[in-house]
Amino acid sequence: MALVVGVRFKPAGKMYYFDNSDLDLQIGDAVIVETARGIERGIVSINKREVSEEQLVLPLKKVIRKSTEDDETAFQRNKAKENEALEICKEKVRSHNLPMRLIDVEYTFDMGKIIFYFTAESRVDFRELVKDLASIFRTRIELRQIGVRDEAKMLGGIGTCGRILCCNNFLGEFAPVSIRMAKEQHLSLNPAKISGICGRLMCCLKYESEMYNSKKPEGKKHGKSHARTDELDPGPGS
């Protein structure tokens, strides 16, 4: 067993476990942690608890410290620079005439890397673009192609229910959604009525699927299904 806390790097981002054997942390505390991308700043989303090693990705990274006032100043400074970096990259994309749409940009906390997220209908040769950006920002550059669901999660918006998109508000991870779930709930199969603004099946179809499945006759609960599954495109990880 290991003593860990859960940390998120974005409000509706994926939650990651970090070793926290020696700090007194509470939900909502800002912390500085070591990640595969370098040093990052996140928010504690789960209090200290014991978790079995089978549930962890080893070797487990440590919480370095609670975020200090200087850390928070640096974090806000990085956020302010991201808008400028996005505009510069958009201009370079236009000058190279690349068929891609920039969605977001993110500095790592230690400014060791800038990650640009984009969508495109096919693979894009952006090697010259990376060279240009590296000469401007003098740091490592990563361009990461994302899918339509991740685009909606980053940009946000209002769903047909009139509420903020679930993916942008609280969903840490996407779950597979199939047309079978709409059929079980006796919903219209008109794509316009069961698709989100990303164009994929709405995530909320998953919410009541288990309940509807539990009401089926016993022999039909686990029958084979050939329904199409609207799987998530791999997206960015923190």
KOLVEXKE-373236 format. One record per residue (C-alpha): residue number from 1; z, y, x. Coordinates in Angstrom, 1 decimal, always signed. Last residue first. Example, Ala and Ser with C-alpha at 12.3 -4.5 7.8 and 13.67 -1.06 7.14 Angstrom:
<sites>
<site num="2" up="+7.1" north="-1.1" east="+13.7"/>
<site num="1" up="+7.8" north="-4.5" east="+12.3"/>
</sites>
This chain:
<sites>
<site num="238" up="-18.4" north="+15.6" east="-1.1"/>
<site num="237" up="-21.2" north="+13.5" east="-2.4"/>
<site num="236" up="-24.4" north="+14.8" east="-3.7"/>
<site num="235" up="-26.3" north="+12.9" east="-6.2"/>
<site num="234" up="-27.9" north="+9.5" east="-6.7"/>
<site num="233" up="-30.0" north="+9.7" east="-9.9"/>
<site num="232" up="-28.0" north="+8.5" east="-12.8"/>
<site num="231" up="-29.2" north="+5.6" east="-14.9"/>
<site num="230" up="-30.7" north="+6.0" east="-18.4"/>
<site num="229" up="-30.5" north="+2.3" east="-19.4"/>
<site num="228" up="-33.3" north="+0.9" east="-21.4"/>
<site num="227" up="-32.2" north="-1.8" east="-23.9"/>
<site num="226" up="-33.0" north="-5.4" east="-23.2"/>
<site num="225" up="-29.7" north="-6.7" east="-24.3"/>
<site num="224" up="-28.1" north="-10.1" east="-24.0"/>
<site num="223" up="-25.2" north="-10.8" east="-26.3"/>
<site num="222" up="-21.7" north="-9.8" east="-25.4"/>
<site num="221" up="-20.3" north="-8.4" east="-28.6"/>
<site num="220" up="-22.6" north="-10.3" east="-31.0"/>
<site num="219" up="-20.6" north="-13.6" east="-31.4"/>
<site num="218" up="-17.4" north="-11.7" east="-32.1"/>
<site num="217" up="-18.8" north="-9.7" east="-35.0"/>
<site num="216" up="-19.1" north="-6.1" east="-33.9"/>
<site num="215" up="-16.1" north="-3.7" east="-34.3"/>
<site num="214" up="-15.2" north="-3.8" east="-30.6"/>
<site num="213" up="-18.8" north="-2.6" east="-29.7"/>
<site num="212" up="-18.3" north="+0.5" east="-31.8"/>
<site num="211" up="-15.0" north="+1.3" east="-30.0"/>
<site num="210" up="-16.5" north="+0.7" east="-26.6"/>
<site num="209" up="-19.5" north="+3.0" east="-27.3"/>
<site num="208" up="-17.3" north="+5.9" east="-28.5"/>
<site num="207" up="-17.4" north="+7.9" east="-25.2"/>
<site num="206" up="-20.7" north="+6.6" east="-23.8"/>
<site num="205" up="-23.0" north="+8.6" east="-26.2"/>
<site num="204" up="-21.1" north="+11.6" east="-24.8"/>
<site num="203" up="-23.3" north="+11.4" east="-21.6"/>
<site num="202" up="-26.4" north="+12.5" east="-23.6"/>
<site num="201" up="-29.5" north="+10.5" east="-22.8"/>
<site num="200" up="-31.5" north="+12.3" east="-20.1"/>
<site num="199" up="-33.6" north="+15.5" east="-20.5"/>
<site num="198" up="-31.1" north="+17.5" east="-18.4"/>
<site num="197" up="-30.4" north="+19.6" east="-21.5"/>
<site num="196" up="-29.0" north="+16.5" east="-23.1"/>
<site num="195" up="-30.9" north="+13.9" east="-25.0"/>
<site num="194" up="-29.9" north="+12.3" east="-28.3"/>
<site num="193" up="-31.5" north="+14.7" east="-30.8"/>
<site num="192" up="-34.7" north="+15.6" east="-29.0"/>
<site num="191" up="-35.2" north="+11.9" east="-28.1"/>
<site num="190" up="-35.4" north="+11.0" east="-31.9"/>
<site num="189" up="-33.4" north="+7.8" east="-32.0"/>
<site num="188" up="-31.3" north="+9.1" east="-34.9"/>
<site num="187" up="-27.8" north="+7.8" east="-34.6"/>
<site num="186" up="-26.5" north="+4.6" east="-36.1"/>
<site num="185" up="-23.6" north="+4.4" east="-33.5"/>
<site num="184" up="-24.7" north="+1.1" east="-32.2"/>
<site num="183" up="-28.3" north="+2.4" east="-32.0"/>
<site num="182" up="-27.2" north="+5.4" east="-29.8"/>
<site num="181" up="-25.3" north="+3.0" east="-27.5"/>
<site num="180" up="-28.3" north="+0.7" east="-27.3"/>
<site num="179" up="-30.3" north="+3.7" east="-25.9"/>
<site num="178" up="-28.3" north="+3.3" east="-22.7"/>
<site num="177" up="-25.9" north="+5.5" east="-20.7"/>
<site num="176" up="-24.8" north="+4.7" east="-17.2"/>
<site num="175" up="-21.6" north="+6.6" east="-16.2"/>
<site num="174" up="-21.6" north="+9.9" east="-14.4"/>
<site num="173" up="-18.7" north="+10.9" east="-12.2"/>
<site num="172" up="-16.1" north="+13.6" east="-12.2"/>
<site num="171" up="-16.8" north="+14.6" east="-15.8"/>
<site num="170" up="-14.7" north="+17.7" east="-16.6"/>
<site num="169" up="-16.6" north="+20.9" east="-17.3"/>
<site num="168" up="-20.0" north="+20.7" east="-15.6"/>
<site num="167" up="-20.7" north="+17.1" east="-16.7"/>
<site num="166" up="-19.2" north="+17.8" east="-20.1"/>
<site num="165" up="-21.6" north="+20.7" east="-20.7"/>
<site num="164" up="-19.8" north="+23.7" east="-22.2"/>
<site num="163" up="-19.5" north="+23.4" east="-26.0"/>
<site num="162" up="-21.9" north="+24.3" east="-28.8"/>
<site num="161" up="-22.4" north="+20.6" east="-29.8"/>
<site num="160" up="-26.1" north="+20.9" east="-28.6"/>
<site num="159" up="-24.7" north="+21.5" east="-25.1"/>
<site num="158" up="-24.1" north="+24.8" east="-23.4"/>
<site num="157" up="-24.9" north="+25.3" east="-19.7"/>
<site num="156" up="-23.9" north="+24.2" east="-16.2"/>
<site num="155" up="-25.9" north="+24.9" east="-13.0"/>
<site num="154" up="-24.3" north="+22.2" east="-10.9"/>
<site num="153" up="-23.8" north="+19.5" east="-13.5"/>
<site num="152" up="-27.3" north="+20.2" east="-14.9"/>
<site num="151" up="-28.9" north="+19.8" east="-11.5"/>
<site num="150" up="-26.8" north="+16.6" east="-10.9"/>
<site num="149" up="-28.3" north="+15.2" east="-14.1"/>
<site num="148" up="-31.8" north="+16.2" east="-13.1"/>
<site num="147" up="-31.7" north="+14.4" east="-9.7"/>
<site num="146" up="-30.8" north="+15.8" east="-6.3"/>
<site num="145" up="-32.7" north="+16.3" east="-3.0"/>
<site num="144" up="-30.5" north="+17.3" east="-0.1"/>
<site num="143" up="-31.5" north="+19.8" east="+2.6"/>
<site num="142" up="-29.0" north="+19.8" east="+5.5"/>
<site num="141" up="-28.8" north="+22.5" east="+8.1"/>
<site num="140" up="-26.5" north="+22.5" east="+11.2"/>
<site num="139" up="-25.6" north="+25.9" east="+12.5"/>
<site num="138" up="-27.2" north="+29.0" east="+13.9"/>
<site num="137" up="-27.9" north="+30.6" east="+10.5"/>
<site num="136" up="-31.3" north="+32.1" east="+11.2"/>
<site num="135" up="-32.7" north="+29.7" east="+13.8"/>
<site num="134" up="-31.4" north="+26.7" east="+11.7"/>
<site num="133" up="-33.1" north="+28.1" east="+8.6"/>
<site num="132" up="-36.5" north="+28.3" east="+10.3"/>
<site num="131" up="-36.2" north="+24.8" east="+11.8"/>
<site num="130" up="-35.1" north="+23.4" east="+8.5"/>
<site num="129" up="-38.1" north="+25.0" east="+6.8"/>
<site num="128" up="-40.4" north="+23.5" east="+9.4"/>
<site num="127" up="-39.1" north="+20.0" east="+8.7"/>
<site num="126" up="-39.3" north="+20.4" east="+4.9"/>
<site num="125" up="-41.8" north="+17.7" east="+4.1"/>
<site num="124" up="-41.1" north="+17.2" east="+0.4"/>
<site num="123" up="-40.8" north="+13.9" east="-1.4"/>
<site num="122" up="-41.8" north="+14.0" east="-5.1"/>
<site num="121" up="-41.1" north="+15.9" east="-8.3"/>
<site num="120" up="-38.7" north="+18.3" east="-6.6"/>
<site num="119" up="-35.1" north="+19.3" east="-7.0"/>
<site num="118" up="-32.9" north="+21.1" east="-4.5"/>
<site num="117" up="-29.5" north="+21.2" east="-2.9"/>
<site num="116" up="-29.0" north="+23.2" east="+0.3"/>
<site num="115" up="-26.1" north="+22.1" east="+2.6"/>
<site num="114" up="-24.9" north="+24.4" east="+5.4"/>
<site num="113" up="-23.0" north="+22.7" east="+8.2"/>
<site num="112" up="-20.3" north="+23.5" east="+10.8"/>
<site num="111" up="-19.0" north="+26.4" east="+8.7"/>
<site num="110" up="-15.4" north="+24.9" east="+9.1"/>
<site num="109" up="-15.1" north="+24.9" east="+5.3"/>
<site num="108" up="-18.5" north="+23.3" east="+4.8"/>
<site num="107" up="-21.0" north="+25.8" east="+3.4"/>
<site num="106" up="-22.7" north="+25.0" east="+0.1"/>
<site num="105" up="-26.0" north="+26.0" east="-1.5"/>
<site num="104" up="-27.3" north="+25.5" east="-5.0"/>
<site num="103" up="-30.4" north="+24.7" east="-7.0"/>
<site num="102" up="-33.5" north="+25.4" east="-4.9"/>
<site num="101" up="-36.7" north="+24.3" east="-6.5"/>
<site num="100" up="-39.3" north="+22.4" east="-4.5"/>
<site num="99" up="-43.0" north="+22.4" east="-4.1"/>
<site num="98" up="-43.1" north="+24.2" east="-0.6"/>
<site num="97" up="-45.3" north="+27.2" east="-0.1"/>
<site num="96" up="-43.8" north="+27.8" east="+3.4"/>
<site num="95" up="-43.3" north="+31.5" east="+2.6"/>
<site num="94" up="-41.9" north="+30.6" east="-0.8"/>
<site num="93" up="-39.4" north="+28.1" east="+0.6"/>
<site num="92" up="-38.4" north="+30.7" east="+3.2"/>
<site num="91" up="-37.7" north="+33.3" east="+0.5"/>
<site num="90" up="-35.6" north="+30.8" east="-1.4"/>
<site num="89" up="-33.7" north="+30.0" east="+1.7"/>
<site num="88" up="-32.8" north="+33.6" east="+2.3"/>
<site num="87" up="-31.6" north="+34.0" east="-1.3"/>
<site num="86" up="-29.5" north="+30.8" east="-1.1"/>
<site num="85" up="-27.9" north="+32.0" east="+2.1"/>
<site num="84" up="-26.9" north="+35.3" east="+0.6"/>
<site num="83" up="-25.3" north="+33.5" east="-2.4"/>
<site num="82" up="-23.4" north="+31.2" east="+0.0"/>
<site num="81" up="-22.0" north="+34.0" east="+2.1"/>
<site num="80" up="-19.5" north="+35.0" east="-0.6"/>
<site num="79" up="-18.3" north="+31.4" east="-0.9"/>
<site num="78" up="-17.7" north="+31.3" east="+2.9"/>
<site num="77" up="-15.6" north="+34.4" east="+2.8"/>
<site num="76" up="-13.6" north="+33.0" east="-0.1"/>
<site num="75" up="-12.8" north="+29.9" east="+2.0"/>
<site num="74" up="-12.0" north="+31.9" east="+5.1"/>
<site num="73" up="-9.5" north="+34.0" east="+3.1"/>
<site num="72" up="-8.0" north="+30.9" east="+1.6"/>
<site num="71" up="-7.5" north="+29.4" east="+5.0"/>
<site num="70" up="-5.9" north="+32.6" east="+6.3"/>
<site num="69" up="-3.4" north="+32.5" east="+3.4"/>
<site num="68" up="-2.7" north="+28.9" east="+4.2"/>
<site num="67" up="-4.1" north="+25.7" east="+2.6"/>
<site num="66" up="-1.5" north="+22.9" east="+2.7"/>
<site num="65" up="-2.1" north="+20.8" east="+5.8"/>
<site num="64" up="-4.1" north="+18.0" east="+7.4"/>
<site num="63" up="-4.4" north="+15.7" east="+4.5"/>
<site num="62" up="-5.5" north="+12.5" east="+6.2"/>
<site num="61" up="-8.6" north="+10.3" east="+6.1"/>
<site num="60" up="-8.3" north="+6.6" east="+5.1"/>
<site num="59" up="-10.2" north="+4.2" east="+7.3"/>
<site num="58" up="-10.9" north="+2.7" east="+4.8"/>
<site num="57" up="-12.3" north="+3.5" east="+1.4"/>
<site num="56" up="-9.4" north="+2.7" east="-0.9"/>
<site num="55" up="-8.8" north="+0.6" east="-4.0"/>
<site num="54" up="-8.4" north="-2.7" east="-2.1"/>
<site num="53" up="-5.9" north="-0.9" east="+0.2"/>
<site num="52" up="-3.4" north="-0.7" east="-2.7"/>
<site num="51" up="-2.4" north="+2.7" east="-4.0"/>
<site num="50" up="+1.1" north="+4.3" east="-3.8"/>
<site num="49" up="+1.3" north="+7.7" east="-5.4"/>
<site num="48" up="+1.3" north="+11.4" east="-4.5"/>
<site num="47" up="+0.1" north="+13.5" east="-7.4"/>
<site num="46" up="-3.5" north="+13.5" east="-8.6"/>
<site num="45" up="-5.8" north="+16.5" east="-8.7"/>
<site num="44" up="-4.9" north="+18.2" east="-5.4"/>
<site num="43" up="-7.5" north="+20.9" east="-4.7"/>
<site num="42" up="-10.0" north="+20.9" east="-1.8"/>
<site num="41" up="-10.8" north="+22.6" east="+1.5"/>
<site num="40" up="-13.0" north="+20.8" east="+4.0"/>
<site num="39" up="-13.0" north="+19.8" east="+7.7"/>
<site num="38" up="-16.0" north="+17.8" east="+8.6"/>
<site num="37" up="-18.7" north="+16.1" east="+6.6"/>
<site num="36" up="-17.0" north="+12.6" east="+6.7"/>
<site num="35" up="-13.9" north="+14.3" east="+5.5"/>
<site num="34" up="-10.7" north="+15.8" east="+7.1"/>
<site num="33" up="-8.5" north="+17.7" east="+4.7"/>
<site num="32" up="-7.2" north="+21.2" east="+4.1"/>
<site num="31" up="-5.2" north="+21.6" east="+0.9"/>
<site num="30" up="-5.0" north="+23.8" east="-2.2"/>
<site num="29" up="-2.2" north="+22.8" east="-4.5"/>
<site num="28" up="-3.2" north="+22.3" east="-8.2"/>
<site num="27" up="-1.3" north="+19.0" east="-8.6"/>
<site num="26" up="+1.7" north="+19.0" east="-6.3"/>
<site num="25" up="+2.1" north="+18.3" east="-2.6"/>
<site num="24" up="+5.2" north="+17.6" east="-0.4"/>
<site num="23" up="+3.6" north="+16.4" east="+2.9"/>
<site num="22" up="+4.4" north="+13.4" east="+5.1"/>
<site num="21" up="+2.6" north="+10.3" east="+3.8"/>
<site num="20" up="-0.4" north="+12.0" east="+2.3"/>
<site num="19" up="-3.4" north="+9.9" east="+3.2"/>
<site num="18" up="-6.4" north="+11.1" east="+1.2"/>
<site num="17" up="-8.0" north="+9.7" east="-2.0"/>
<site num="16" up="-11.2" north="+11.2" east="-3.4"/>
<site num="15" up="-12.0" north="+12.6" east="-6.9"/>
<site num="14" up="-15.6" north="+13.4" east="-7.8"/>
<site num="13" up="-16.3" north="+16.9" east="-8.9"/>
<site num="12" up="-15.6" north="+18.7" east="-12.1"/>
<site num="11" up="-13.6" north="+21.6" east="-10.6"/>
<site num="10" up="-15.3" north="+21.1" east="-7.1"/>
<site num="9" up="-13.7" north="+19.7" east="-3.9"/>
<site num="8" up="-11.4" north="+17.2" east="-5.7"/>
<site num="7" up="-8.4" north="+15.6" east="-4.1"/>
<site num="6" up="-6.3" north="+12.6" east="-5.2"/>
<site num="5" up="-3.1" north="+12.1" east="-3.2"/>
<site num="4" up="-2.1" north="+9.0" east="-1.1"/>
<site num="3" up="+0.8" north="+6.9" east="+0.0"/>
<site num="2" up="-0.7" north="+3.6" east="+1.1"/>
<site num="1" up="+0.0" north="+0.0" east="+0.0"/>
</sites>
